[in-house]
Amino acid sequence: MNAKRQLHLTVLGSGSWGSVLADVLAKNGHAVTIYGRNPQEIAEINEHHTNTHYIANLHMDESIAATTDLRQAVTGAAAIFFVIPTQAIRSVAEKVGAILNEEGNRPFLISAAKGLEEGSLDRISQVLSQSIPAAVRGDIVILSGPSHAEDVAKRDITTLTAASANDDAAAWVQWIVMNDFMRIYTSPDVVGVELGGAIKNVIAIGAGAIHGLGYGDNTKAALMTRGLAEMARLGVAFGADPLTFSGLSGLGDLIVTCTSTNSRNWRCGNRLGQGEPLQHILDTMGMVVEGVPTAKAAHDLSSQAQVDMPICEAIYEVLYRQRPLQDSIDALMGRIAKPEIDF
């Protein structure tokens, strides 16, 4: 990265992905501030350049400044990355909007979170556009794809999609993030990229659950393939390009989230399959399991749009109606026969 083009970038969220993304941006030559609410974590980042609760063996770039002061974090930023739990984004974004209204720096807003807001059923780009007026911000870009923080921290080759209604904004994010181990592609399909990133977390809970129950690779392949069909079906109903779901934010993210123990959604499902109560799993996970609230949002959204999503519905019933896992699997296998390609 050309040091003459150094930018001031802000990452909101000091969890695993926020910490790793901040490190990538700093190593790309940018001046990075990371914001978090936990004073102990922020002090550790500033003093030791680590965040051991979330991401072991990561030595963060020593130029990164960490703070618990939201105003300090966003003032003067060229771009603000939202890397916080989906259900917290609206409240934080409203505070950011108030600060930007006073500061006037109009940064790009980049979502690197994946989920749907409960209640409103809004995608994150919708939450951001509603919470931060267009007059005080730049364009909104979604950064999504198969990107476990643990692998990025090791500089494993990673590919992501930057999606925006503005092609230039997506290309700008591509430019600031891409390096020799991270390759970024652009897309105009914001709806498809966001829904793919959200719904794959629900399917990953199912993938973990069938592993916990002792099912094998055939079952995993069936779940992932039919889960992908559900993602595409929902996306098309809301105007997404079906080809998006064959890309990084659809199939790519589905593969990594449904097959890796690094996935907290997979781990949640695996523990469910082994008989642990959901609330105990959530209380002891140590991180937010985005697929759990997204399962309810997906249930409500598919019901509203009258889109058939039997796998997602089965996972919702397990999580929210305490339906036994095996009963849900038996019900799925007993559904009426149908063509494979059926939108």
Beta strands, then each sheet from edge to edge (+ up, - down):
strand 1: 8-12
strand 2: 31-35
strand 3: 65-67
strand 4: 79-82
strand 5: 108-111
strand 6: 140-144
strand 7: 158-163
strand 8: 182-187
sheet 1: 3+ 2+ 1+ 4+ 5+ 6+ 7- 8-
end
